[in-house]
Amino acid sequence: MKAVDGSNFAWQPLPIQRFAMACPARELLYGGEKGGAKTSYLVASICELLGLAHRKWEATGKKQFKCRIGVFRKNL
């Protein structure tokens, strides 16, 4: 995967994470027991969207007001 600054970082999704990342739905319920790698999925799933918004900002110089991301956890 690529970070917002364009650098590479190593992260390989688990099969269930790969399935969730390929889901075309606008909302996704991803649950499971402790240690199911839900947090790493949440972090990785928004990287692509943030990168796209950042590249649009670099190209146009305009803030991307339509980029809204909500991450909800039981314990923040």
PDB file of N, CA, C, O and CB in Angstrom:
ATOM      1  N   MET A   1       0.833  -1.178   0.000  1.00  0.00           N
ATOM      2  CA  MET A   1       0.000   0.000   0.000  1.00  0.00           C
ATOM      3  C   MET A   1       0.876   1.240   0.000  1.00  0.00           C
ATOM      4  O   MET A   1       2.064   1.174   0.319  1.00  0.00           O
ATOM      5  CB  MET A   1      -0.947  -0.001   1.204  1.00  0.00           C
ATOM      6  N   LYS A   2       0.285   2.367  -0.359  1.00  0.00           N
ATOM      7  CA  LYS A   2       0.999   3.637  -0.370  1.00  0.00           C
ATOM      8  C   LYS A   2       0.434   4.556   0.704  1.00  0.00           C
ATOM      9  O   LYS A   2      -0.774   4.597   0.935  1.00  0.00           O
ATOM     10  CB  LYS A   2       0.909   4.305  -1.759  1.00  0.00           C
ATOM     11  N   ALA A   3       1.322   5.286   1.351  1.00  0.00           N
ATOM     12  CA  ALA A   3       0.930   6.287   2.328  1.00  0.00           C
ATOM     13  C   ALA A   3       0.521   7.558   1.586  1.00  0.00           C
ATOM     14  O   ALA A   3       0.724   7.663   0.377  1.00  0.00           O
ATOM     15  CB  ALA A   3       2.086   6.571   3.336  1.00  0.00           C
ATOM     16  N   VAL A   4      -0.053   8.520   2.303  1.00  0.00           N
ATOM     17  CA  VAL A   4      -0.504   9.765   1.700  1.00  0.00           C
ATOM     18  C   VAL A   4       0.663  10.497   1.030  1.00  0.00           C
ATOM     19  O   VAL A   4       0.483  11.137  -0.006  1.00  0.00           O
ATOM     20  CB  VAL A   4      -1.163  10.663   2.759  1.00  0.00           C
ATOM     21  N   ASP A   5       1.843  10.404   1.616  1.00  0.00           N
ATOM     22  CA  ASP A   5       3.001  11.087   1.031  1.00  0.00           C
ATOM     23  C   ASP A   5       3.623  10.324  -0.135  1.00  0.00           C
ATOM     24  O   ASP A   5       4.642  10.753  -0.677  1.00  0.00           O
ATOM     25  CB  ASP A   5       4.047  11.312   2.092  1.00  0.00           C
ATOM     26  N   GLY A   6       3.028   9.204  -0.527  1.00  0.00           N
ATOM     27  CA  GLY A   6       3.507   8.438  -1.673  1.00  0.00           C
ATOM     28  C   GLY A   6       4.473   7.331  -1.327  1.00  0.00           C
ATOM     29  O   GLY A   6       4.805   6.515  -2.187  1.00  0.00           O
ATOM     30  N   SER A   7       4.936   7.282  -0.083  1.00  0.00           N
ATOM     31  CA  SER A   7       5.863   6.228   0.309  1.00  0.00           C
ATOM     32  C   SER A   7       5.112   4.906   0.476  1.00  0.00           C
ATOM     33  O   SER A   7       3.908   4.886   0.732  1.00  0.00           O
ATOM     34  CB  SER A   7       6.597   6.605   1.616  1.00  0.00           C
ATOM     35  N   ASN A   8       5.839   3.820   0.327  1.00  0.00           N
ATOM     36  CA  ASN A   8       5.249   2.488   0.479  1.00  0.00           C
ATOM     37  C   ASN A   8       5.345   2.026   1.923  1.00  0.00           C
ATOM     38  O   ASN A   8       6.293   2.366   2.630  1.00  0.00           O
ATOM     39  CB  ASN A   8       5.943   1.475  -0.449  1.00  0.00           C
ATOM     40  N   PHE A   9       4.368   1.256   2.354  1.00  0.00           N
ATOM     41  CA  PHE A   9       4.474   0.596   3.645  1.00  0.00           C
ATOM     42  C   PHE A   9       3.904  -0.803   3.504  1.00  0.00           C
ATOM     43  O   PHE A   9       3.014  -1.046   2.689  1.00  0.00           O
ATOM     44  CB  PHE A   9       3.736   1.398   4.761  1.00  0.00           C
ATOM     45  N   ALA A  10       4.421  -1.709   4.298  1.00  0.00           N
ATOM     46  CA  ALA A  10       4.055  -3.120   4.174  1.00  0.00           C
ATOM     47  C   ALA A  10       2.854  -3.431   5.060  1.00  0.00           C
ATOM     48  O   ALA A  10       2.902  -3.257   6.278  1.00  0.00           O
ATOM     49  CB  ALA A  10       5.247  -4.030   4.546  1.00  0.00           C
ATOM     50  N   TRP A  11       1.805  -3.881   4.445  1.00  0.00           N
ATOM     51  CA  TRP A  11       0.635  -4.365   5.173  1.00  0.00           C
ATOM     52  C   TRP A  11      -0.089  -5.311   4.247  1.00  0.00           C
ATOM     53  O   TRP A  11      -0.474  -4.929   3.141  1.00  0.00           O
ATOM     54  CB  TRP A  11      -0.301  -3.189   5.646  1.00  0.00           C
ATOM     55  N   GLN A  12      -0.276  -6.519   4.676  1.00  0.00           N
ATOM     56  CA  GLN A  12      -0.994  -7.514   3.886  1.00  0.00           C
ATOM     57  C   GLN A  12      -2.307  -7.821   4.593  1.00  0.00           C
ATOM     58  O   GLN A  12      -2.291  -8.262   5.742  1.00  0.00           O
ATOM     59  CB  GLN A  12      -0.139  -8.813   3.688  1.00  0.00           C
ATOM     60  N   PRO A  13      -3.441  -7.601   3.938  1.00  0.00           N
ATOM     61  CA  PRO A  13      -4.724  -7.877   4.587  1.00  0.00           C
ATOM     62  C   PRO A  13      -4.963  -9.379   4.751  1.00  0.00           C
ATOM     63  O   PRO A  13      -4.530 -10.193   3.936  1.00  0.00           O
ATOM     64  CB  PRO A  13      -5.864  -7.254   3.783  1.00  0.00           C
ATOM     65  N   LEU A  14      -5.654  -9.707   5.812  1.00  0.00           N
ATOM     66  CA  LEU A  14      -6.108 -11.079   6.006  1.00  0.00           C
ATOM     67  C   LEU A  14      -7.217 -11.351   4.995  1.00  0.00           C
ATOM     68  O   LEU A  14      -7.761 -10.404   4.427  1.00  0.00           O
ATOM     69  CB  LEU A  14      -6.606 -11.319   7.479  1.00  0.00           C
ATOM     70  N   PRO A  15      -7.570 -12.617   4.750  1.00  0.00           N
ATOM     71  CA  PRO A  15      -8.629 -12.907   3.766  1.00  0.00           C
ATOM     72  C   PRO A  15      -9.949 -12.177   4.045  1.00  0.00           C
ATOM     73  O   PRO A  15     -10.575 -11.674   3.112  1.00  0.00           O
ATOM     74  CB  PRO A  15      -8.889 -14.394   3.730  1.00  0.00           C
ATOM     75  N   ILE A  16     -10.377 -12.112   5.293  1.00  0.00           N
ATOM     76  CA  ILE A  16     -11.636 -11.426   5.605  1.00  0.00           C
ATOM     77  C   ILE A  16     -11.492  -9.920   5.387  1.00  0.00           C
ATOM     78  O   ILE A  16     -12.448  -9.263   4.976  1.00  0.00           O
ATOM     79  CB  ILE A  16     -12.068 -11.718   7.064  1.00  0.00           C
ATOM     80  N   GLN A  17     -10.310  -9.368   5.657  1.00  0.00           N
ATOM     81  CA  GLN A  17     -10.077  -7.950   5.409  1.00  0.00           C
ATOM     82  C   GLN A  17     -10.080  -7.660   3.907  1.00  0.00           C
ATOM     83  O   GLN A  17     -10.624  -6.646   3.471  1.00  0.00           O
ATOM     84  CB  GLN A  17      -8.743  -7.506   6.037  1.00  0.00           C
ATOM     85  N   ARG A  18      -9.484  -8.534   3.131  1.00  0.00           N
ATOM     86  CA  ARG A  18      -9.468  -8.369   1.675  1.00  0.00           C
ATOM     87  C   ARG A  18     -10.902  -8.385   1.137  1.00  0.00           C
ATOM     88  O   ARG A  18     -11.256  -7.591   0.265  1.00  0.00           O
ATOM     89  CB  ARG A  18      -8.618  -9.488   1.001  1.00  0.00           C
ATOM     90  N   PHE A  19     -11.715  -9.290   1.663  1.00  0.00           N
ATOM     91  CA  PHE A  19     -13.126  -9.379   1.264  1.00  0.00           C
ATOM     92  C   PHE A  19     -13.860  -8.086   1.612  1.00  0.00           C
ATOM     93  O   PHE A  19     -14.620  -7.565   0.797  1.00  0.00           O
ATOM     94  CB  PHE A  19     -13.814 -10.585   1.949  1.00  0.00           C
ATOM     95  N   ALA A  20     -13.635  -7.568   2.817  1.00  0.00           N
ATOM     96  CA  ALA A  20     -14.304  -6.340   3.252  1.00  0.00           C
ATOM     97  C   ALA A  20     -13.846  -5.144   2.422  1.00  0.00           C
ATOM     98  O   ALA A  20     -14.659  -4.278   2.098  1.00  0.00           O
ATOM     99  CB  ALA A  20     -14.034  -6.082   4.742  1.00  0.00           C
ATOM    100  N   MET A  21     -12.566  -5.076   2.073  1.00  0.00           N
ATOM    101  CA  MET A  21     -12.057  -3.949   1.298  1.00  0.00           C
ATOM    102  C   MET A  21     -12.570  -3.959  -0.137  1.00  0.00           C
ATOM    103  O   MET A  21     -12.635  -2.911  -0.779  1.00  0.00           O
ATOM    104  CB  MET A  21     -10.543  -3.961   1.300  1.00  0.00           C
ATOM    105  N   ALA A  22     -12.934  -5.125  -0.640  1.00  0.00           N
ATOM    106  CA  ALA A  22     -13.461  -5.227  -2.005  1.00  0.00           C
ATOM    107  C   ALA A  22     -14.971  -5.001  -2.053  1.00  0.00           C
ATOM    108  O   ALA A  22     -15.547  -4.926  -3.138  1.00  0.00           O
ATOM    109  CB  ALA A  22     -13.127  -6.592  -2.595  1.00  0.00           C
ATOM    110  N   CYS A  23     -15.616  -4.894  -0.898  1.00  0.00           N
ATOM    111  CA  CYS A  23     -17.065  -4.726  -0.833  1.00  0.00           C
ATOM    112  C   CYS A  23     -17.464  -3.356  -1.388  1.00  0.00           C
ATOM    113  O   CYS A  23     -16.919  -2.339  -0.958  1.00  0.00           O
ATOM    114  CB  CYS A  23     -17.567  -4.887   0.621  1.00  0.00           C
ATOM    115  N   PRO A  24     -18.404  -3.313  -2.335  1.00  0.00           N
ATOM    116  CA  PRO A  24     -18.794  -2.031  -2.934  1.00  0.00           C
ATOM    117  C   PRO A  24     -19.805  -1.235  -2.102  1.00  0.00           C
ATOM    118  O   PRO A  24     -20.180  -0.131  -2.497  1.00  0.00           O
ATOM    119  CB  PRO A  24     -19.369  -2.276  -4.297  1.00  0.00           C
ATOM    120  N   ALA A  25     -20.246  -1.761  -0.977  1.00  0.00           N
ATOM    121  CA  ALA A  25     -21.259  -1.085  -0.167  1.00  0.00           C
ATOM    122  C   ALA A  25     -20.712   0.198   0.448  1.00  0.00           C
ATOM    123  O   ALA A  25     -19.514   0.309   0.707  1.00  0.00           O
ATOM    124  CB  ALA A  25     -21.768  -2.015   0.933  1.00  0.00           C
ATOM    125  N   ARG A  26     -21.591   1.155   0.676  1.00  0.00           N
ATOM    126  CA  ARG A  26     -21.190   2.407   1.320  1.00  0.00           C
ATOM    127  C   ARG A  26     -21.009   2.236   2.817  1.00  0.00           C
ATOM    128  O   ARG A  26     -20.255   2.987   3.436  1.00  0.00           O
ATOM    129  CB  ARG A  26     -22.217   3.492   1.048  1.00  0.00           C
ATOM    130  N   GLU A  27     -21.681   1.271   3.403  1.00  0.00           N
ATOM    131  CA  GLU A  27     -21.572   0.996   4.833  1.00  0.00           C
ATOM    132  C   GLU A  27     -21.296  -0.488   5.013  1.00  0.00           C
ATOM    133  O   GLU A  27     -21.806  -1.318   4.260  1.00  0.00           O
ATOM    134  CB  GLU A  27     -22.867   1.424   5.598  1.00  0.00           C
ATOM    135  N   LEU A  28     -20.501  -0.815   5.996  1.00  0.00           N
ATOM    136  CA  LEU A  28     -20.095  -2.197   6.210  1.00  0.00           C
ATOM    137  C   LEU A  28     -20.038  -2.467   7.703  1.00  0.00           C
ATOM    138  O   LEU A  28     -19.460  -1.682   8.456  1.00  0.00           O
ATOM    139  CB  LEU A  28     -18.727  -2.490   5.543  1.00  0.00           C
ATOM    140  N   LEU A  29     -20.625  -3.559   8.132  1.00  0.00           N
ATOM    141  CA  LEU A  29     -20.530  -3.985   9.524  1.00  0.00           C
ATOM    142  C   LEU A  29     -19.460  -5.061   9.592  1.00  0.00           C
ATOM    143  O   LEU A  29     -19.577  -6.108   8.956  1.00  0.00           O
ATOM    144  CB  LEU A  29     -21.912  -4.510  10.072  1.00  0.00           C
ATOM    145  N   TYR A  30     -18.423  -4.800  10.363  1.00  0.00           N
ATOM    146  CA  TYR A  30     -17.293  -5.715  10.474  1.00  0.00           C
ATOM    147  C   TYR A  30     -17.115  -5.984  11.961  1.00  0.00           C
ATOM    148  O   TYR A  30     -16.640  -5.118  12.696  1.00  0.00           O
ATOM    149  CB  TYR A  30     -15.972  -5.122   9.816  1.00  0.00           C
ATOM    150  N   GLY A  31     -17.488  -7.161  12.401  1.00  0.00           N
ATOM    151  CA  GLY A  31     -17.398  -7.493  13.819  1.00  0.00           C
ATOM    152  C   GLY A  31     -16.539  -8.711  14.045  1.00  0.00           C
ATOM    153  O   GLY A  31     -15.846  -9.180  13.142  1.00  0.00           O
ATOM    154  N   GLY A  32     -16.590  -9.207  15.233  1.00  0.00           N
ATOM    155  CA  GLY A  32     -15.830 -10.402  15.554  1.00  0.00           C
ATOM    156  C   GLY A  32     -15.234 -10.315  16.942  1.00  0.00           C
ATOM    157  O   GLY A  32     -15.393  -9.327  17.659  1.00  0.00           O
ATOM    158  N   GLU A  33     -14.552 -11.371  17.290  1.00  0.00           N
ATOM    159  CA  GLU A  33     -13.988 -11.451  18.626  1.00  0.00           C
ATOM    160  C   GLU A  33     -12.711 -10.632  18.753  1.00  0.00           C
ATOM    161  O   GLU A  33     -12.202 -10.097  17.769  1.00  0.00           O
ATOM    162  CB  GLU A  33     -13.715 -12.891  18.988  1.00  0.00           C
ATOM    163  N   LYS A  34     -12.209 -10.545  19.960  1.00  0.00           N
ATOM    164  CA  LYS A  34     -10.984  -9.816  20.244  1.00  0.00           C
ATOM    165  C   LYS A  34      -9.824 -10.427  19.455  1.00  0.00           C
ATOM    166  O   LYS A  34      -9.674 -11.647  19.391  1.00  0.00           O
ATOM    167  CB  LYS A  34     -10.682  -9.827  21.760  1.00  0.00           C
ATOM    168  N   GLY A  35      -9.018  -9.567  18.865  1.00  0.00           N
ATOM    169  CA  GLY A  35      -7.865 -10.049  18.111  1.00  0.00           C
ATOM    170  C   GLY A  35      -8.170 -10.382  16.667  1.00  0.00           C
ATOM    171  O   GLY A  35      -7.372 -11.055  16.014  1.00  0.00           O
ATOM    172  N   GLY A  36      -9.304  -9.929  16.148  1.00  0.00           N
ATOM    173  CA  GLY A  36      -9.691 -10.229  14.775  1.00  0.00           C
ATOM    174  C   GLY A  36      -9.148  -9.259  13.744  1.00  0.00           C
ATOM    175  O   GLY A  36      -9.549  -9.314  12.581  1.00  0.00           O
ATOM    176  N   ALA A  37      -8.250  -8.378  14.136  1.00  0.00           N
ATOM    177  CA  ALA A  37      -7.589  -7.406  13.260  1.00  0.00           C
ATOM    178  C   ALA A  37      -8.549  -6.358  12.701  1.00  0.00           C
ATOM    179  O   ALA A  37      -8.378  -5.889  11.576  1.00  0.00           O
ATOM    180  CB  ALA A  37      -6.913  -8.125  12.118  1.00  0.00           C
ATOM    181  N   LYS A  38      -9.554  -5.995  13.488  1.00  0.00           N
ATOM    182  CA  LYS A  38     -10.517  -4.981  13.048  1.00  0.00           C
ATOM    183  C   LYS A  38      -9.890  -3.592  12.995  1.00  0.00           C
ATOM    184  O   LYS A  38     -10.164  -2.827  12.070  1.00  0.00           O
ATOM    185  CB  LYS A  38     -11.728  -4.965  13.978  1.00  0.00           C
ATOM    186  N   THR A  39      -9.055  -3.256  13.973  1.00  0.00           N
ATOM    187  CA  THR A  39      -8.436  -1.938  14.005  1.00  0.00           C
ATOM    188  C   THR A  39      -7.511  -1.739  12.822  1.00  0.00           C
ATOM    189  O   THR A  39      -7.538  -0.678  12.198  1.00  0.00           O
ATOM    190  CB  THR A  39      -7.672  -1.740  15.301  1.00  0.00           C
ATOM    191  N   SER A  40      -6.698  -2.722  12.497  1.00  0.00           N
ATOM    192  CA  SER A  40      -5.798  -2.573  11.354  1.00  0.00           C
ATOM    193  C   SER A  40      -6.597  -2.451  10.061  1.00  0.00           C
ATOM    194  O   SER A  40      -6.178  -1.744   9.144  1.00  0.00           O
ATOM    195  CB  SER A  40      -4.824  -3.763  11.270  1.00  0.00           C
ATOM    196  N   TYR A  41      -7.738  -3.127   9.972  1.00  0.00           N
ATOM    197  CA  TYR A  41      -8.609  -2.978   8.800  1.00  0.00           C
ATOM    198  C   TYR A  41      -9.129  -1.542   8.707  1.00  0.00           C
ATOM    199  O   TYR A  41      -9.128  -0.951   7.627  1.00  0.00           O
ATOM    200  CB  TYR A  41      -9.795  -3.978   8.869  1.00  0.00           C
ATOM    201  N   LEU A  42      -9.574  -0.979   9.835  1.00  0.00           N
ATOM    202  CA  LEU A  42     -10.103   0.395   9.820  1.00  0.00           C
ATOM    203  C   LEU A  42      -9.046   1.382   9.355  1.00  0.00           C
ATOM    204  O   LEU A  42      -9.330   2.260   8.540  1.00  0.00           O
ATOM    205  CB  LEU A  42     -10.611   0.794  11.212  1.00  0.00           C
ATOM    206  N   VAL A  43      -7.842   1.247   9.863  1.00  0.00           N
ATOM    207  CA  VAL A  43      -6.764   2.163   9.487  1.00  0.00           C
ATOM    208  C   VAL A  43      -6.438   2.017   7.997  1.00  0.00           C
ATOM    209  O   VAL A  43      -6.321   3.016   7.286  1.00  0.00           O
ATOM    210  CB  VAL A  43      -5.500   1.898  10.346  1.00  0.00           C
ATOM    211  N   ALA A  44      -6.294   0.793   7.532  1.00  0.00           N
ATOM    212  CA  ALA A  44      -5.915   0.561   6.137  1.00  0.00           C
ATOM    213  C   ALA A  44      -7.029   0.933   5.162  1.00  0.00           C
ATOM    214  O   ALA A  44      -6.755   1.381   4.049  1.00  0.00           O
ATOM    215  CB  ALA A  44      -5.532  -0.891   5.941  1.00  0.00           C
ATOM    216  N   SER A  45      -8.274   0.751   5.570  1.00  0.00           N
ATOM    217  CA  SER A  45      -9.378   0.998   4.643  1.00  0.00           C
ATOM    218  C   SER A  45      -9.544   2.476   4.300  1.00  0.00           C
ATOM    219  O   SER A  45     -10.051   2.798   3.225  1.00  0.00           O
ATOM    220  CB  SER A  45     -10.665   0.470   5.229  1.00  0.00           C
ATOM    221  N   ILE A  46      -9.136   3.371   5.173  1.00  0.00           N
ATOM    222  CA  ILE A  46      -9.291   4.797   4.876  1.00  0.00           C
ATOM    223  C   ILE A  46      -8.077   5.387   4.166  1.00  0.00           C
ATOM    224  O   ILE A  46      -8.158   6.491   3.628  1.00  0.00           O
ATOM    225  CB  ILE A  46      -9.548   5.562   6.155  1.00  0.00           C
ATOM    226  N   CYS A  47      -6.948   4.668   4.153  1.00  0.00           N
ATOM    227  CA  CYS A  47      -5.730   5.206   3.528  1.00  0.00           C
ATOM    228  C   CYS A  47      -5.935   5.527   2.056  1.00  0.00           C
ATOM    229  O   CYS A  47      -5.482   6.571   1.588  1.00  0.00           O
ATOM    230  CB  CYS A  47      -4.583   4.219   3.677  1.00  0.00           C
ATOM    231  N   GLU A  48      -6.601   4.662   1.325  1.00  0.00           N
ATOM    232  CA  GLU A  48      -6.814   4.887  -0.101  1.00  0.00           C
ATOM    233  C   GLU A  48      -7.688   6.125  -0.339  1.00  0.00           C
ATOM    234  O   GLU A  48      -7.393   6.935  -1.217  1.00  0.00           O
ATOM    235  CB  GLU A  48      -7.460   3.649  -0.743  1.00  0.00           C
ATOM    236  N   LEU A  49      -8.750   6.265   0.434  1.00  0.00           N
ATOM    237  CA  LEU A  49      -9.643   7.411   0.297  1.00  0.00           C
ATOM    238  C   LEU A  49      -8.935   8.716   0.659  1.00  0.00           C
ATOM    239  O   LEU A  49      -9.085   9.721  -0.036  1.00  0.00           O
ATOM    240  CB  LEU A  49     -10.879   7.224   1.176  1.00  0.00           C
ATOM    241  N   LEU A  50      -8.172   8.699   1.736  1.00  0.00           N
ATOM    242  CA  LEU A  50      -7.426   9.898   2.119  1.00  0.00           C
ATOM    243  C   LEU A  50      -6.379  10.258   1.066  1.00  0.00           C
ATOM    244  O   LEU A  50      -6.155  11.435   0.785  1.00  0.00           O
ATOM    245  CB  LEU A  50      -6.754   9.693   3.481  1.00  0.00           C
ATOM    246  N   GLY A  51      -5.747   9.253   0.494  1.00  0.00           N
ATOM    247  CA  GLY A  51      -4.767   9.501  -0.558  1.00  0.00           C
ATOM    248  C   GLY A  51      -5.400  10.149  -1.779  1.00  0.00           C
ATOM    249  O   GLY A  51      -4.821  11.060  -2.371  1.00  0.00           O
ATOM    250  N   LEU A  52      -6.582   9.684  -2.157  1.00  0.00           N
ATOM    251  CA  LEU A  52      -7.296  10.266  -3.297  1.00  0.00           C
ATOM    252  C   LEU A  52      -7.655  11.724  -3.021  1.00  0.00           C
ATOM    253  O   LEU A  52      -7.466  12.581  -3.884  1.00  0.00           O
ATOM    254  CB  LEU A  52      -8.570   9.454  -3.609  1.00  0.00           C
ATOM    255  N   ALA A  53      -8.169  12.010  -1.832  1.00  0.00           N
ATOM    256  CA  ALA A  53      -8.519  13.386  -1.479  1.00  0.00           C
ATOM    257  C   ALA A  53      -7.274  14.269  -1.464  1.00  0.00           C
ATOM    258  O   ALA A  53      -7.323  15.422  -1.894  1.00  0.00           O
ATOM    259  CB  ALA A  53      -9.222  13.432  -0.108  1.00  0.00           C
ATOM    260  N   HIS A  54      -6.174  13.739  -0.977  1.00  0.00           N
ATOM    261  CA  HIS A  54      -4.932  14.513  -0.934  1.00  0.00           C
ATOM    262  C   HIS A  54      -4.411  14.815  -2.348  1.00  0.00           C
ATOM    263  O   HIS A  54      -3.966  15.929  -2.627  1.00  0.00           O
ATOM    264  CB  HIS A  54      -3.862  13.751  -0.129  1.00  0.00           C
ATOM    265  N   ARG A  55      -4.470  13.818  -3.229  1.00  0.00           N
ATOM    266  CA  ARG A  55      -4.020  14.041  -4.612  1.00  0.00           C
ATOM    267  C   ARG A  55      -4.899  15.068  -5.322  1.00  0.00           C
ATOM    268  O   ARG A  55      -4.393  15.866  -6.111  1.00  0.00           O
ATOM    269  CB  ARG A  55      -4.024  12.719  -5.398  1.00  0.00           C
ATOM    270  N   LYS A  56      -6.211  15.063  -5.055  1.00  0.00           N
ATOM    271  CA  LYS A  56      -7.094  16.068  -5.639  1.00  0.00           C
ATOM    272  C   LYS A  56      -6.740  17.452  -5.119  1.00  0.00           C
ATOM    273  O   LYS A  56      -6.747  18.422  -5.877  1.00  0.00           O
ATOM    274  CB  LYS A  56      -8.563  15.743  -5.334  1.00  0.00           C
ATOM    275  N   TRP A  57      -6.427  17.551  -3.820  1.00  0.00           N
ATOM    276  CA  TRP A  57      -6.048  18.833  -3.243  1.00  0.00           C
ATOM    277  C   TRP A  57      -4.750  19.337  -3.868  1.00  0.00           C
ATOM    278  O   TRP A  57      -4.629  20.521  -4.183  1.00  0.00           O
ATOM    279  CB  TRP A  57      -5.897  18.716  -1.720  1.00  0.00           C
ATOM    280  N   GLU A  58      -3.777  18.435  -4.049  1.00  0.00           N
ATOM    281  CA  GLU A  58      -2.515  18.844  -4.672  1.00  0.00           C
ATOM    282  C   GLU A  58      -2.720  19.328  -6.107  1.00  0.00           C
ATOM    283  O   GLU A  58      -2.082  20.289  -6.537  1.00  0.00           O
ATOM    284  CB  GLU A  58      -1.522  17.685  -4.655  1.00  0.00           C
ATOM    285  N   ALA A  59      -3.609  18.662  -6.848  1.00  0.00           N
ATOM    286  CA  ALA A  59      -3.831  19.014  -8.259  1.00  0.00           C
ATOM    287  C   ALA A  59      -4.625  20.309  -8.420  1.00  0.00           C
ATOM    288  O   ALA A  59      -4.365  21.087  -9.337  1.00  0.00           O
ATOM    289  CB  ALA A  59      -4.559  17.882  -8.969  1.00  0.00           C
ATOM    290  N   THR A  60      -5.591  20.540  -7.533  1.00  0.00           N
ATOM    291  CA  THR A  60      -6.479  21.687  -7.700  1.00  0.00           C
ATOM    292  C   THR A  60      -6.236  22.813  -6.708  1.00  0.00           C
ATOM    293  O   THR A  60      -6.590  23.961  -6.978  1.00  0.00           O
ATOM    294  CB  THR A  60      -7.887  21.241  -7.586  1.00  0.00           C
ATOM    295  N   GLY A  61      -5.639  22.503  -5.568  1.00  0.00           N
ATOM    296  CA  GLY A  61      -5.440  23.501  -4.524  1.00  0.00           C
ATOM    297  C   GLY A  61      -6.696  23.788  -3.730  1.00  0.00           C
ATOM    298  O   GLY A  61      -6.711  24.681  -2.883  1.00  0.00           O
ATOM    299  N   LYS A  62      -7.756  23.030  -4.002  1.00  0.00           N
ATOM    300  CA  LYS A  62      -9.024  23.235  -3.298  1.00  0.00           C
ATOM    301  C   LYS A  62      -9.210  22.162  -2.231  1.00  0.00           C
ATOM    302  O   LYS A  62      -8.853  21.001  -2.430  1.00  0.00           O
ATOM    303  CB  LYS A  62     -10.211  23.220  -4.291  1.00  0.00           C
ATOM    304  N   LYS A  63      -9.776  22.571  -1.096  1.00  0.00           N
ATOM    305  CA  LYS A  63     -10.079  21.608  -0.049  1.00  0.00           C
ATOM    306  C   LYS A  63     -11.149  20.640  -0.543  1.00  0.00           C
ATOM    307  O   LYS A  63     -12.033  21.016  -1.313  1.00  0.00           O
ATOM    308  CB  LYS A  63     -10.540  22.325   1.242  1.00  0.00           C
ATOM    309  N   GLN A  64     -11.062  19.405  -0.097  1.00  0.00           N
ATOM    310  CA  GLN A  64     -12.017  18.377  -0.497  1.00  0.00           C
ATOM    311  C   GLN A  64     -13.094  18.251   0.591  1.00  0.00           C
ATOM    312  O   GLN A  64     -12.944  17.482   1.541  1.00  0.00           O
ATOM    313  CB  GLN A  64     -11.297  17.005  -0.737  1.00  0.00           C
ATOM    314  N   PHE A  65     -14.157  19.003   0.438  1.00  0.00           N
ATOM    315  CA  PHE A  65     -15.209  19.024   1.449  1.00  0.00           C
ATOM    316  C   PHE A  65     -16.082  17.770   1.423  1.00  0.00           C
ATOM    317  O   PHE A  65     -16.811  17.507   2.379  1.00  0.00           O
ATOM    318  CB  PHE A  65     -16.073  20.244   1.256  1.00  0.00           C
ATOM    319  N   LYS A  66     -16.015  16.997   0.343  1.00  0.00           N
ATOM    320  CA  LYS A  66     -16.874  15.816   0.239  1.00  0.00           C
ATOM    321  C   LYS A  66     -16.228  14.569   0.815  1.00  0.00           C
ATOM    322  O   LYS A  66     -16.817  13.490   0.750  1.00  0.00           O
ATOM    323  CB  LYS A  66     -17.239  15.570  -1.201  1.00  0.00           C
ATOM    324  N   CYS A  67     -15.053  14.685   1.366  1.00  0.00           N
ATOM    325  CA  CYS A  67     -14.369  13.545   1.967  1.00  0.00           C
ATOM    326  C   CYS A  67     -14.771  13.480   3.436  1.00  0.00           C
ATOM    327  O   CYS A  67     -14.262  14.250   4.252  1.00  0.00           O
ATOM    328  CB  CYS A  67     -12.810  13.658   1.807  1.00  0.00           C
ATOM    329  N   ARG A  68     -15.664  12.583   3.774  1.00  0.00           N
ATOM    330  CA  ARG A  68     -16.135  12.424   5.151  1.00  0.00           C
ATOM    331  C   ARG A  68     -15.879  10.983   5.568  1.00  0.00           C
ATOM    332  O   ARG A  68     -16.288  10.048   4.880  1.00  0.00           O
ATOM    333  CB  ARG A  68     -17.658  12.793   5.289  1.00  0.00           C
ATOM    334  N   ILE A  69     -15.210  10.811   6.680  1.00  0.00           N
ATOM    335  CA  ILE A  69     -14.886   9.476   7.165  1.00  0.00           C
ATOM    336  C   ILE A  69     -15.308   9.392   8.623  1.00  0.00           C
ATOM    337  O   ILE A  69     -14.926  10.235   9.434  1.00  0.00           O
ATOM    338  CB  ILE A  69     -13.363   9.157   6.997  1.00  0.00           C
ATOM    339  N   GLY A  70     -16.087   8.385   8.952  1.00  0.00           N
ATOM    340  CA  GLY A  70     -16.490   8.133  10.329  1.00  0.00           C
ATOM    341  C   GLY A  70     -16.001   6.768  10.757  1.00  0.00           C
ATOM    342  O   GLY A  70     -16.287   5.767  10.100  1.00  0.00           O
ATOM    343  N   VAL A  71     -15.265   6.720  11.851  1.00  0.00           N
ATOM    344  CA  VAL A  71     -14.779   5.458  12.393  1.00  0.00           C
ATOM    345  C   VAL A  71     -15.365   5.334  13.781  1.00  0.00           C
ATOM    346  O   VAL A  71     -15.141   6.189  14.638  1.00  0.00           O
ATOM    347  CB  VAL A  71     -13.205   5.387  12.417  1.00  0.00           C
ATOM    348  N   PHE A  72     -16.111   4.276  14.002  1.00  0.00           N
ATOM    349  CA  PHE A  72     -16.782   4.081  15.271  1.00  0.00           C
ATOM    350  C   PHE A  72     -16.288   2.804  15.951  1.00  0.00           C
ATOM    351  O   PHE A  72     -16.228   1.737  15.339  1.00  0.00           O
ATOM    352  CB  PHE A  72     -18.296   4.030  15.069  1.00  0.00           C
ATOM    353  N   ARG A  73     -15.945   2.937  17.201  1.00  0.00           N
ATOM    354  CA  ARG A  73     -15.505   1.795  17.993  1.00  0.00           C
ATOM    355  C   ARG A  73     -16.211   1.861  19.335  1.00  0.00           C
ATOM    356  O   ARG A  73     -16.659   2.925  19.764  1.00  0.00           O
ATOM    357  CB  ARG A  73     -13.950   1.781  18.171  1.00  0.00           C
ATOM    358  N   LYS A  74     -16.304   0.725  19.986  1.00  0.00           N
ATOM    359  CA  LYS A  74     -16.926   0.702  21.300  1.00  0.00           C
ATOM    360  C   LYS A  74     -16.077   1.482  22.312  1.00  0.00           C
ATOM    361  O   LYS A  74     -16.602   2.258  23.111  1.00  0.00           O
ATOM    362  CB  LYS A  74     -17.126  -0.750  21.771  1.00  0.00           C
ATOM    363  N   ASN A  75     -14.771   1.265  22.265  1.00  0.00           N
ATOM    364  CA  ASN A  75     -13.829   1.977  23.141  1.00  0.00           C
ATOM    365  C   ASN A  75     -12.920   2.818  22.276  1.00  0.00           C
ATOM    366  O   ASN A  75     -12.167   2.292  21.457  1.00  0.00           O
ATOM    367  CB  ASN A  75     -12.997   0.987  24.021  1.00  0.00           C
ATOM    368  N   LEU A  76     -12.988   4.126  22.455  1.00  0.00           N
ATOM    369  CA  LEU A  76     -12.144   5.018  21.638  1.00  0.00           C
ATOM    370  C   LEU A  76     -10.849   5.319  22.344  1.00  0.00           C
ATOM    371  O   LEU A  76     -10.013   6.051  21.813  1.00  0.00           O
ATOM    372  CB  LEU A  76     -12.876   6.325  21.316  1.00  0.00           C
TER     373      LEU A  76
END
